[in-house]
């Protein structure tokens, strides 16, 4: 496994919990040059990437568009859209050359719906949906598979990042119902990746049982 993130300490913690051999890369995918250098300098034994999971993504704030914080917009666009493109552009050519590979992009239910004050975040996830569909069209005459997994509300650091470290506000996002957990999404990734070569799971939406849509949630008082 090649594990990539901005926080090397978290990567080391994750690697220590796994049975697989891991190669760790401290990387900010918002930097095109850093992505190109990181992928281009992989040791030979790690350079043939068969499965790419584009998991990096975040949200910043909940604002009306005309009141939004532009730095937050740029952070979302640079990570959710441009970062995914930079990594994909660096890795997919090798897959095409070798004649095998699978790209799994992590989208969101926000890529199919738009909810109040989620304007730019929803736009970035709609972009992920469009990019994924475009990839599939571009690669249709190769053995490369392209999938997207679109979760609903999942209890991760997502809301804490959205609210700039406000843990109490983030906690309220997940109160009153049972949200998804990170492992639920991880299991879906594994299932998609394990399908036989002739099977391409184009898109999977995963919701908590208490969630019917982006705005319809069965919260108990």
HELIX and SHEET records of a PDB file:
HELIX    1   1 UNK A    8  UNK A   16  1                                   9    
HELIX    2   2 UNK A   32  UNK A   40  1                                   9    
HELIX    3   3 UNK A   44  UNK A   46  5                                   3    
HELIX    4   4 UNK A   65  UNK A   67  5                                   3    
HELIX    5   5 UNK A   70  UNK A   76  1                                   7    
HELIX    6   6 UNK A   77  UNK A   83  3                                   7    
HELIX    7   7 UNK A   84  UNK A   98  1                                  15    
HELIX    8   8 UNK A  109  UNK A  111  5                                   3    
HELIX    9   9 UNK A  119  UNK A  138  1                                  20    
HELIX   10  10 UNK A  158  UNK A  162  1                                   5    
HELIX   11  11 UNK A  167  UNK A  173  1                                   7    
HELIX   12  12 UNK A  182  UNK A  193  1                                  12    
SHEET    1   A 2 UNK A   2  UNK A   5  0                                        
SHEET    2   A 2 UNK A  23  UNK A  26  1                                        
SHEET    1   B 4 UNK A  51  UNK A  54  0                                        
SHEET    2   B 4 UNK A 102  UNK A 106  1                                        
SHEET    3   B 4 UNK A 145  UNK A 151  1                                        
SHEET    4   B 4 UNK A 203  UNK A 206  1                                        
END                                                                             
